[in-house]
Amino acid sequence: MNFEKDKKAIRMKTIDGNHGDDEFKRKNTQKVLNQVNSLRKTYAQKWSEYNQAKTSEKIVALRLLSELIENFEIEKNKCNGRPLIPLKEQMICMFLYTYSRFSSRRVISDLELARQNKLIDKTPHFNTVCNFFKKDEMTSILSQLVEITAMPLRLVEEKIIVDSSGFSTSLYERWFDIRTQAVSRKRKWKKVHLSCGAKTHCITSVRITPGNYGDSPELVPLIKNTAKHFDMKEISADKAYLSRNNLNFIGEHGAIPFIPFKSNSLKNSRGSRLWKQMWLFFYNNQEEFMKHYHARSNIETTFSMLKRIYGNFLRLRDETGQINEILMKCLCHNLAVLVQEGFELGIEIDFKKCAELYFAQVED
């Protein structure tokens, strides 16, 4: 018998069989991918409205900002000396500085164009633009303006998401490493805590803390501010916000908390009935739970928009200036969202009505 011939035939048959298996696997894999792609949910872009919104965004946003400031209540303190620059002009200068991402010197050309178009009465010095950000009273004003600019979308947004992210600064702090006995430098950064809508990505409330602050304590004030103007149905957040106090607070405002449980979380209610209910729902219906929790990915889109468009680096060195710079980024973002949704959804933007409603609820 010719064993060598038989061995070669068997080897060739095995190779052909393997090729056949590989071809079968490849076809099956392609078939599965085609089925997944056919089931994948896609969102059609309204290109006509999108193009109109983006090509006129800056002009419309400036007009909206002017209208917003005209309907904003502020106490005017009398003082001696040089007349104060009106709040409207200060806001326009800060908006153009943040929106353009130019330096305070380079943005002067844009401010001169704004003066020629009668948006402001006088072109300020480039140092004056930075000084606007350093005012303590600007922090509360900008925070209120961010919340007011989200109110035209209160009938659209029912799902709210909470998360935080960092913005770096130009300042450093010294660290002494015990293990290596060496001194190192680490860049300081600010942590921004946001609540935003899942559909339009509008920022409903914002809080700013040092970089080493925790996330969980900030959920209550964010949801408290949002609940004044929005009818919330669901609230999504990551595990950093998991606590019985947070779940109870969300439940008290009529919303369902979709916060995943940690691996060591127990079912024990400890006075929180909602904790036990959500624990059971999480472990018995994980697929359904994750469908709702997936809305949390929208806040990553919001932070991406903030950082890509307006920068993830804070240029001002002053503590108050850095906080106000972040708040102005959020205000620019909300104005851009309003321009987009105004074209796509045809939303009517009435800041006079929104401001009246906002201040009436604040007084209550």
Phi and psi in degrees as a GROMACS rama.xvg file:
@    title "Ramachandran Plot"
@    xaxis  label "Phi"
@    yaxis  label "Psi"
@TYPE xy
-93.8462  90.0538  ASN-2
-66.9262  -34.7834  PHE-3
-63.1857  -39.0777  GLU-4
-66.0824  -42.6785  LYS-5
-64.2571  -40.9844  ASP-6
-61.5088  -42.5345  LYS-7
-64.3726  -39.5037  LYS-8
-65.294  -43.2777  ALA-9
-63.5162  -41.1948  ILE-10
-63.6976  -43.5437  ARG-11
-64.1482  -38.2914  MET-12
-65.5981  -40.1306  LYS-13
-63.6764  -42.6105  THR-14
-63.6371  -44.3824  ILE-15
-61.8982  -38.113  ASP-16
-64.8879  -40.0048  GLY-17
-64.3609  -42.1875  ASN-18
-61.1681  -38.2713  HIS-19
-64.5852  -40.6301  GLY-20
-64.4367  -42.5835  ASP-21
-62.8197  -41.0162  ASP-22
-65.1224  -39.7521  GLU-23
-63.4849  -44.2199  PHE-24
-63.4639  -42.257  LYS-25
-62.1828  -42.9726  ARG-26
-65.8469  -41.6248  LYS-27
-64.957  -41.3165  ASN-28
-61.9391  -44.1195  THR-29
-63.5248  -36.8496  GLN-30
-65.0735  -43.1772  LYS-31
-64.5786  -43.1868  VAL-32
-61.562  -40.1249  LEU-33
-63.6192  -39.145  ASN-34
-65.969  -40.8689  GLN-35
-63.4717  -45.0007  VAL-36
-64.0692  -34.5085  ASN-37
-70.7107  -28.4774  SER-38
-89.9593  -15.5783  LEU-39
-65.3099  133.523  ARG-40
-80.0823  127.41  LYS-41
-119.081  157.693  THR-42
-122.906  118.026  TYR-43
-74.5034  136.652  ALA-44
-90.2118  129.844  GLN-45
-81.9546  89.416  LYS-46
-66.4733  -34.9025  TRP-47
-62.6907  -48.9269  SER-48
-67.1207  -39.1432  GLU-49
-61.634  -44.5138  TYR-50
-63.074  -42.6041  ASN-51
-62.6434  -41.3399  GLN-52
-65.5982  -45.952  ALA-53
-74.2176  -32.5362  LYS-54
-76.5292  -18.8298  THR-55
-119.395  14.3004  SER-56
-59.1193  -49.1485  GLU-57
-64.7227  -42.2254  LYS-58
-65.5765  -47.6827  ILE-59
-67.4446  -38.521  VAL-60
-63.6178  -39.5358  ALA-61
-64.2435  -39.7904  LEU-62
-65.5596  -40.8694  ARG-63
-65.4033  -39.6917  LEU-64
-63.8847  -41.899  LEU-65
-62.1268  -43.7711  SER-66
-64.2388  -37.8267  GLU-67
-64.1566  -45.5247  LEU-68
-67.0762  -35.2089  ILE-69
-62.411  -28.2654  GLU-70
-102.834  13.1969  ASN-71
-98.0183  130.145  PHE-72
-86.7754  129.615  GLU-73
-149.194  140.064  ILE-74
-80.1688  128.706  GLU-75
-96.788  113.43  LYS-76
-85.7856  131.103  ASN-77
-78.9933  137.884  LYS-78
-149.325  158.397  CYS-79
-83.4342  162.307  ASN-80
97.9202  -153.793  GLY-81
-64.0569  137.773  ARG-82
-60.4351  141.442  PRO-83
-73.2694  147.152  LEU-84
-73.0399  131.322  ILE-85
-55.9747  149.157  PRO-86
-58.1996  -38.5054  LEU-87
-59.134  -44.0657  LYS-88
-69.6119  -37.2193  GLU-89
-61.8612  -43.4682  GLN-90
-65.6477  -39.4339  MET-91
-64.5229  -40.9417  ILE-92
-63.8873  -44.664  CYS-93
-66.6599  -36.4091  MET-94
-63.9245  -48.441  PHE-95
-66.4014  -35.2823  LEU-96
-63.6423  -42.3576  TYR-97
-78.3644  -43.5096  THR-98
-65.2257  -42.2683  TYR-99
-79.3267  -25.1404  SER-100
63.6588  19.8721  ARG-101
-79.3182  163.232  PHE-102
-71.1008  166.253  SER-103
-62.3935  -26.9944  SER-104
-77.1494  -46.0325  ARG-105
-69.9723  -26.3938  ARG-106
-74.8265  -12.4751  VAL-107
-59.1201  -33.0615  ILE-108
-63.0385  -41.6656  SER-109
-65.6734  -36.9878  ASP-110
-68.7038  -33.2376  LEU-111
-66.7896  -39.2261  GLU-112
-64.3308  -37.0983  LEU-113
-65.0339  -37.1244  ALA-114
-66.0125  -41.1103  ARG-115
-65.9309  -29.0217  GLN-116
-89.8121  9.57923  ASN-117
63.6008  28.814  LYS-118
-81.4768  -31.6937  LEU-119
-131.735  157.431  ILE-120
-85.2031  -30.7326  ASP-121
-145.131  139.456  LYS-122
-78.5126  119.452  THR-123
-78.5319  167.148  PRO-124
-70.888  151.26  HIS-125
-64.1886  -28.5327  PHE-126
-70.9315  -30.3629  ASN-127
-65.213  -34.7789  THR-128
-60.1636  -44.2213  VAL-129
-68.0217  -33.9402  CYS-130
-66.3643  -27.0504  ASN-131
-59.476  -38.1816  PHE-132
-70.7928  -23.1211  PHE-133
-86.2682  1.00464  LYS-134
-79.363  131.609  LYS-135
-64.0553  -37.3798  ASP-136
-68.9914  -17.2207  GLU-137
-67.5766  -26.9434  MET-138
-62.6149  -49.5863  THR-139
-68.1876  -36.7094  SER-140
-64.2131  -47.0187  ILE-141
-66.7675  -37.8884  LEU-142
-61.3096  -42.3486  SER-143
-67.9728  -38.2235  GLN-144
-65.9456  -37.078  LEU-145
-61.4949  -44.021  VAL-146
-68.7359  -37.1051  GLU-147
-67.7484  -39.0287  ILE-148
-68.7927  -16.4628  THR-149
-85.998  -17.8714  ALA-150
-64.7802  -32.9162  MET-151
-59.6891  -16.9657  PRO-152
-103.466  14.3184  LEU-153
-67.6618  -24.7116  ARG-154
-84.9018  -11.5895  LEU-155
-94.3574  -36.9714  VAL-156
-93.1133  123.578  GLU-157
-121.17  -22.7739  GLU-158
-103.676  123.574  LYS-159
-114.579  140.185  ILE-160
-121.536  145.056  ILE-161
-125.119  135.515  VAL-162
-166.278  177.838  ASP-163
-138.169  160.247  SER-164
-156.411  164.528  SER-165
-107.568  150.49  GLY-166
-124.602  124.831  PHE-167
-80.0257  159.304  SER-168
-123.979  179.51  THR-169
-93.4086  4.54491  SER-170
-98.6175  150.326  LEU-171
-123.872  157.178  TYR-172
-130.048  151.097  GLU-173
-89.6008  138.118  ARG-174
-125.788  134.117  TRP-175
-106.017  118.109  PHE-176
-87.3699  117.366  ASP-177
-64.6356  -39.2887  ILE-178
-68.5094  -46.717  ARG-179
-93.1606  -8.01359  THR-180
55.8187  38.653  GLN-181
-125.314  150.519  ALA-182
-97.396  129.347  VAL-183
-127.413  163.641  SER-184
-111.05  137.453  ARG-185
-128.945  140.255  LYS-186
-73.4964  134.481  ARG-187
-74.2633  151.598  LYS-188
-150.628  158.265  TRP-189
-106.694  141.438  LYS-190
-102.291  129.347  LYS-191
-109.157  120.476  VAL-192
-102.421  124.219  HIS-193
-124.973  151.41  LEU-194
-121.826  133.947  SER-195
-142.226  163.729  CYS-196
-80.9494  144.444  GLY-197
-76.4526  -23.2977  ALA-198
-91.2101  -48.4904  LYS-199
-104.8  -10.4062  THR-200
67.313  22.7629  HIS-201
-73.0938  143.676  CYS-202
-88.2048  118.242  ILE-203
-91.6765  -26.1725  THR-204
-160.628  151.59  SER-205
-145.479  140.925  VAL-206
-136.264  143.962  ARG-207
-123.986  130.386  ILE-208
-134.031  167.444  THR-209
-60.5669  161.516  PRO-210
-64.8103  -23.7848  GLY-211
-93.727  9.96127  ASN-212
-79.0467  150.217  TYR-213
-78.0698  163.976  GLY-214
-88.2906  -42.8156  ASP-215
-55.1504  -43.7079  SER-216
-64.3992  -17.2343  PRO-217
-86.4078  -10.4038  GLU-218
-66.1877  -43.0608  LEU-219
-59.9078  -51.7197  VAL-220
-63.8487  -34.0327  PRO-221
-65.1538  -46.5142  LEU-222
-70.1847  -33.7945  ILE-223
-62.0033  -44.3919  LYS-224
-67.336  -40.0598  ASN-225
-67.9176  -38.2905  THR-226
-63.9197  -20.5985  ALA-227
-67.214  -26.8604  LYS-228
-125.245  -12.2099  HIS-229
-122.524  142.62  PHE-230
-93.1146  94.0079  ASP-231
-84.9724  136.072  MET-232
-106.364  -39.9606  LYS-233
-135.788  147.688  GLU-234
-133.199  123.877  ILE-235
-112.805  140.83  SER-236
-157.482  161.877  ALA-237
-84.259  -176.192  ASP-238
-65.5543  -19.3011  LYS-239
-63.4838  -20.9167  ALA-240
-99.7002  8.16016  TYR-241
-74.6314  116.339  LEU-242
-163.213  154.21  SER-243
-64.2452  -36.1062  ARG-244
-63.6584  -43.0351  ASN-245
-66.563  -42.0798  ASN-246
-63.7598  -41.9564  LEU-247
-63.9865  -41.3341  ASN-248
-64.6951  -41.082  PHE-249
-64.0064  -43.3178  ILE-250
-63.0058  -35.8136  GLY-251
-64.2034  -23.8483  GLU-252
-98.3067  17.2492  HIS-253
76.9587  17.5017  GLY-254
-113.839  160.244  ALA-255
-99.6103  124.108  ILE-256
-84.9109  119.747  PRO-257
-106.988  81.5  PHE-258
-120.6  115.651  ILE-259
-64.8239  148.349  PRO-260
-88.046  150.92  PHE-261
-78.149  165.057  LYS-262
-64.9373  -26.0845  SER-263
-100.998  10.1804  ASN-264
-73.2135  135.225  SER-265
-103.838  161.343  LEU-266
-75.2693  -16.3076  LYS-267
-52.2634  126.234  ASN-268
-74.5314  -39.5329  SER-269
51.0936  45.6019  ARG-270
89.7591  -2.43613  GLY-271
-114.227  99.5801  SER-272
-65.455  -34.8545  ARG-273
-65.8581  -34.7796  LEU-274
-57.2841  -47.9798  TRP-275
-65.2792  -41.6286  LYS-276
-63.5069  -44.7562  GLN-277
-71.3201  -31.9263  MET-278
-62.8325  -45.9714  TRP-279
-64.5746  -41.6837  LEU-280
-64.8487  -39.3207  PHE-281
-64.5585  -44.1942  PHE-282
-85.6475  -23.5195  TYR-283
-95.4535  -19.791  ASN-284
-138.176  57.1182  ASN-285
-63.5168  -38.7011  GLN-286
-62.4381  -44.6603  GLU-287
-67.238  -39.8048  GLU-288
-61.1445  -44.9129  PHE-289
-70.131  -25.1564  MET-290
-61.3119  -42.8805  LYS-291
-74.3273  -41.4368  HIS-292
-64.8744  -26.7792  TYR-293
-60.34  -20.4621  HIS-294
-60.0439  -20.9195  ALA-295
-61.0224  -24.5684  ARG-296
-61.7578  -19.465  SER-297
-68.0161  -27.1982  ASN-298
-74.2544  -25.4447  ILE-299
-65.903  -35.8806  GLU-300
-64.2735  -40.3871  THR-301
-62.0272  -47.1757  THR-302
-64.7285  -36.6546  PHE-303
-63.0399  -41.8876  SER-304
-62.595  -45.0223  MET-305
-59.1178  -45.8092  LEU-306
-80.2303  -36.9534  LYS-307
-70.6499  -41.4815  ARG-308
-85.0708  -41.8348  ILE-309
-111.64  0.441708  TYR-310
96.1935  142.679  GLY-311
-101.734  13.1934  ASN-312
-122.368  133.845  PHE-313
-93.0386  123.698  LEU-314
-84.9153  -28.7177  ARG-315
-78.499  145.669  LEU-316
-98.0097  -19.4508  ARG-317
-74.214  142.531  ASP-318
-59.2591  -50.9612  GLU-319
-64.5172  -38.8154  THR-320
-61.6662  -38.76  GLY-321
-66.1878  -41.9052  GLN-322
-63.0018  -45.1897  ILE-323
-69.5594  -29.7785  ASN-324
-65.5566  -40.5375  GLU-325
-65.3689  -43.1347  ILE-326
-63.1946  -37.0902  LEU-327
-68.608  -34.4301  MET-328
-60.3737  -42.8065  LYS-329
-65.8686  -38.0388  CYS-330
-66.2517  -43.1257  LEU-331
-59.7348  -41.3339  CYS-332
-61.7808  -46.6495  HIS-333
-64.3128  -38.7575  ASN-334
-64.5386  -39.6189  LEU-335
-65.2142  -38.7128  ALA-336
-63.7715  -41.3632  VAL-337
-63.1605  -40.2106  LEU-338
-61.8684  -44.8521  VAL-339
-61.6968  -49.7151  GLN-340
-73.2452  -25.4697  GLU-341
-62.4976  -38.6953  GLY-342
-78.6253  -42.1759  PHE-343
-80.1269  -44.6624  GLU-344
-100.617  -9.01148  LEU-345
67.141  33.1049  GLY-346
-73.1267  134.691  ILE-347
-83.5732  127.072  GLU-348
-107.079  108.705  ILE-349
-121.006  92.9922  ASP-350
-70.8272  -24.9487  PHE-351
-63.785  -46.2219  LYS-352
-66.848  -40.9524  LYS-353
-64.1181  -42.2658  CYS-354
-65.8516  -41.5262  ALA-355
-62.2885  -43.7135  GLU-356
-66.1512  -39.3156  LEU-357
-64.0345  -51.7327  TYR-358
-69.9286  -28.7221  PHE-359
-66.0435  -40.2246  ALA-360
-72.8722  -32.9767  GLN-361
-64.8759  -41.3437  VAL-362
-64.7249  -35.6375  GLU-363
